[in-house]
Structure formats: C-alpha cells, structure tokens
C-alpha cells in the first residue's frame, strides 16, 4: 500500500459549502423576522387575499348546500361518466399534498438541510390539500350524511364495506395519511409554538393558548431528546406513506379492466405526478409567502431553484410514464388500448384523449406537464420569480387536466357505442372546484397568521452551525439523530 | 459527530491485486469458454439461456455502477465520492458488454420464441419490431450509448486525478452554481438511460414471452439494478477496505450510509415488484397473468418466494436496527444476499419460458457465470490496479471523508 501524500498544488483546497443564510443574520433577527406576521396587524394585501379566498369558499359552500338539498343532478355526472370532476378534484388535491410529506420526511432522511426553510409551509399545505381532497368523495357518494358507512363498523344489518374495492382502500389510505401528516406537522411545530408563547408579552389569553398547544415545551435537553427521536420515527413512518397513498389512489383506475386505465406502471407514475404537482403548488405558495411576509432571507433563491429542479425531475418521470404507456399500447397491439392512446396514425378510430371530447385536456396535459417544465433546464428561468410562478401554475393546470383525461375520457368510451357519452361539466362543477381552492387558501392564509410559516427552531439550528455557536439541542443536530 | 477536522487525505494508491488472483480469473475465463463450447455441442438451447442470464446480470451490475456515477454527478453529491472509483471500475466493463452483445445476437434464434422459424405474431406491429435487423440495431445502439457514457465519465475522472481537480470543480461548489460538463452529461445520461434500459429490458427479457407486456417492467428491472448496484458497492468496498486498499478514506460512516440506501431501495424494489404482481393478479387478464402463472407453478414459486425474502424481507428486517446496521459483517452478508437474489431474479425471468418446471442452475450456468464473472473481475481489477482506488483529484473528496455533508 502506497501512502504517498500528494503535493499541495495538485490538491485544491477542500470546497466550502456556500452558506445557507445571509452571513450577518443573528438568532434574534430570526425570531423577529419570522414571528412578525403573527404579531403585526394583517396587511391590506392579506385582507384582500383573505376576502377572495373566503368569497370562493362561500360559493363552494353554497353549491354544496344546494347539492345536499336537491341532489347530485346539478353537476354533470351522467352515465357512463359517473366520476367526472369530483373524482378528478379528489385525485388532484391528494396529489398536491404529496410534496409536503416528501419535503418533511424523505428530504429529512436524505439530510437535505435546505428543507428547513420550506417544510413548515409545505406540511401545512399537505394538511389543507388532504382536507380539500377528502371533501370530494364525501360529496360524490351522493348521500353525504351517510358517508360514515364507508367505515367498517359493526351494525345491526351486518352490512360491510366491500374490502375488495380499491375505493374502500382509499378511505384507509387517505385517513392514515391525514393522521400521520397532521401529527408530523404538529410535532415539528411544538418548539416554534413555544417560541411564540415566550414572545407574547401583553395578551394573557393568547399566551395561555399557545402555552397549551406547545405542550409545556421548555427546550430542555430532555425535551429535545424526545422531540428528535419522535421526529425521526415519524419521518420513517411517513416515508412509505408518500408511496402508498397515491399508489392506492392509482389503483382506483389501474385495477379496472377499462382500456387506458389498466396499466401496471400507474402506482409509481401517480406518485411521481403527485410530487410534481405538489412541488408546483409549493412554489406557487412560497413565491407569494416570501414576498408578502418579507422572508427572502430564509426562503432564498437557492431554495426556489432546488424546488424547480425537483419539478423538472418529476416532470421527466411523468413524461417517462406517458411514453411507456404509449409504447406499451402500441407494443401489445391491443386495439382497445390503442384506441385509448393513439389517433389516426395508428388505428382506424379516433384517439379520445387527443381528438375526442376531452381533446383539449389531452393537449394541455402534454404541453404543461412535459414541455413547459423543460424551461427549467435554464438556470435563468429556474431563478426567475415570474417565470417559476407562471410555470408552477401551468404545471398544476396540466396535472388537473391529466386526471380529467384519465378519468373522464376513459369512462366516456365504453366497449359498445351505445355506452358512449360525454361528460359536460356544469357551472356547479366549476363552482365546487373554485370552492375547494377557496377552502385551501382560507386555511393557508389563517395558518400564516397564527403559526410561524418557517420552522424557527430548525433555521436557528442551521444558523448556529453557520455562525459557529453550540447547538441548543444536546444530540447536536436534528439531521444526525438517525445517522 | 465531533470529529477532528480533516483537511487533506493521503492517496491510497492503486490496489495491489496479486498476479495469482488474476491468474485464477483467467483460468475461470478459460473454463467458462470451454464449458460454453461444450454446451454449444450438447445442449444448445440451455447454453444460450445461461448466456443471456449471466450476460444480463453482469451488464446490470456494470450499468448500476454507471448509474451511481451519473447520479453523483447530476446531484453534486458529496457523501458517495469515496466510492466513485469502485462504481467507475464496474462501469468499465461496459465496452465488453458491447462485444458480447454481438455474441448474444448469435443466440437470438435459440433463446427467443419469436425468432424461431414458423412463429407468427398475432399482431403485425411486433413482427416488424422484432425483425432481426431492427432488433440487432437496437441492441447495438443501447450498448454503444452505455459504453460511450461509461468511458466518458471514467476518462474524465482519471483526468481529474492527474490534473488535481481543476476540471469539474464548478459542479462541486454547491447549489446555485452552473453545472459542470459532468453534471450536464449525467443529466443527459439519465434521460437516455431511462429510455434505453426500458427498451433493452423489453427486447432481452420481456420479449421472451412475446404475448406478454407490462408497463411497469422497465421500472422493475431498474429497481433490481439499483438495489444490486448498492450491494455491489458494499461488497467491493468492504473487501477492499479489509485489505487496506482504500487507505483511511472509507470510514464506518460511509458504510452506514450505504446500508441505509440499500435499506431504502430494498423497499423500493418490493414496492415495484408487489405493485406489478398485485395489479396483474387483481385484474386477472389471461394474457397478463400468464407471466406470473408460468413463474409460480412447477416449483418456480419457490424462487419467487426466495426473491421476496432475499431482496426485501431479510435486508429490510435486519437493516432496520441501527446497531445492527453499523455492523460491517451484517451489511456485507445482506449485500451478498441481494447480489445472489438479483442473479436468481434474472434466472427466474428467463428460464421459466422454456422450462415449465423448476430447473436448478446446471453446468452451463456455471460456465457462463465463470466466464462473465472473470471478465467482469478482470476489467474491474485492471482499472483499480492502474489507478488510485479513490477519485483522488475530486475536490469534494476531503469533504466526503470528513463527513462535511452532514448537517
């Protein structure tokens, strides 16, 4: 074994990682900046956004009430397209939620410390997106007040849910997901809620409430020890959930025998698509949040660029899945499958997704999901706020249409021409979708006012590291507990 | 985690692989050739199946190495720099894969039902797709692309050794910077690799059953590839470190990280495998279930079960425990298990096509295995014997050794 030490000029000095935060940032400054939205009176911009969100929510709530009174007929659901936009919205919102869990759990396990700037808001987004998603199957069952029948509870008539149906697996998958995400979000917030509690000087009631929700957090070594062990544990539990929930949702389609639905690649493809749309939503929200609440020092352009890279990567995965499906449809030579995926060049029929009733959706989906994100190959665009804002909106538009194409176009063409029928969304369909956005943004805006939108404790931890102060937590680093 | 600051590393130099060891490999190579020639005479069909199994298996290992190299470049990863030369050594086999890809084409008529006389596709498109000229062109294109990328990354890495880290320095300076040429090429490779490896899996494995298809199949073979590549890194580095060939560069912490990756991707493997099986089982289309039916009846089900346990149950349960995960022997055992399982995975994909009931690996498999193993081993040894066992010129190496990628 030779142990020659290499001469100095041939060995460049080890690389220094660029600092995550502005060099002159202090720990006090972090508290002041991040807690500011909680202590200041809401700005006019906030009130304007809140008014729009509540207005949209009110429209949605009005339509839902109307639907409960008069029945399902008001939306476009007609045989054979029995799923329509409600299930489209369900899949859309569930997908949005995935970025939060990815950031909070998977990036944590991969020691991506840049996640600290965005994990709080992404996790909040997950919770709110799951709330929006969960609403749609409940509305879609028609008799919403009997929706509790979805749970297998002992009853006098011995009626059981159909355990063999993927739709019932969804009930379990989504409710597990909601529970774990909520716990994860809440646990990560405890030290920050205590920070808010300690920062409150004048309002005893508010101090009391924050004291209760921070569970008496004192920041002692024992507190941190339990906190870090619990956090790592929840991250490990939440990671498989990222894969399982949307895999389960994909089975609503993939287990069916309808051509265009049954495809074995659906589970990982849906997961990639979910992360894709979820990150687009995170970018949309953080672009707004960092400007409105002046958090550019914490959610830096580097963070935005990394998220845009993830959007690009997941876009490529989605494109891979589209390409595979189209190739396999050609490869099998199954005329029903081909009818679903190709147009005139390959079969004598029309291609419903691209020439049929949902043609526009098919093109929107291809352009927004596969072509537009390629702009992120350019660094200038990855780091341009207006560009990323527009692209993130387009991605979500594309992902909504992807679900619409999968669900609506596959149902609208059954095997017999007599079983054909197009889905025509009514204004109530759109109204409910608008209402779900209203619900989402109402919750998000309230969240920004009552909880630190950036994880203060984690930022401080990274900052201590950067400025060379000993860590507050005895184990050293959150990221190291599981190493 | 409070270690002394490491600011420089000493070069462990090339691996002093003994002459005797190489002679053994040459002997194995010769035995393999002899057994193959004997097989051609006496058991032509079986010998080509063994050829395909072992060819594909070692190709997967080499491509896995290339994939790890590209992954490191595209993500500007620091933690894995200490292993990169080992992955590059595995990838240096790819030009040989190109050579023996040509040999594989000679056996096409013996292996694939669609290439045999009198076979008719029920649908016309496949008859065109699987015409012999088009098939061979595709095979050559995949292999040329992989060999090109393999050599590209290896040469640049060796040049970096000589030039003291001046090339590719940009990529290593963290996020927010322009990617280097390596980073760009790695991104291009990822895209090309996804397409070519999927198509290659279809051509070489899926088309063994011409009437069967599954859109998950490319992901399935990729999951096996990635799991095996991580296991290969563990096996190579543990063996080399025990002999002192890696100097002080690879530390326990790096093994723990590799073990965690193996743990994560054994879950990914079972996820992909299960979803494919489950969706086919649930929908119950006759043309789809034939794949699994063939691979479960007649004793093949035991191999299926073995794959489940060796690729997931054992690695998952064993590596779950933090203390166990730090034990080098345990990691090594799990890595060997995964490597063996990957071989049986390929075996299980290929053999049931012509054998309705389970057949044990026989002397033709031993011959083909010895041949490709020796070839792979000699190629790897050649690179590691002539160049430093770590990418000594990489500016990120010191940070990787010092664990500065930790938060």
Interface residues (C-beta under 8 A of the other chain):
Chain A: X1 X2 X3 X4 X5 X6 X9 X10 X11 X12 X14 X15 X17 X18 X109 X111 X113 X114 X240 X243 X247 X251 X254 X255 X256 X257 X262 X263 X264 X265 X266 X267 X268 X301 X302 X305 X306 X316 X320 X321 X323 X324 X325 X328 X330 X331 X332 X333 X379 X462 X465 X476 X477 X478 X479 X480 X482 X483
Chain B: X1 X2 X7 X8 X10 X11 X12 X13 X14 X16 X121 X122 X123 X124 X125 X126 X129 X164 X165 X166 X169 X172 X173 X174 X175 X176 X178 X190 X191 X194 X195 X198 X202 X213 X214 X215 X216 X217 X218 X219 X244 X245 X247 X253 X256 X260 X264 X267 X271 X272 X275 X276 X279 X280 X282 X283 X285 X322 X392 X393 X395 X396 X398 X399 X402 X404 X405 X406 X407
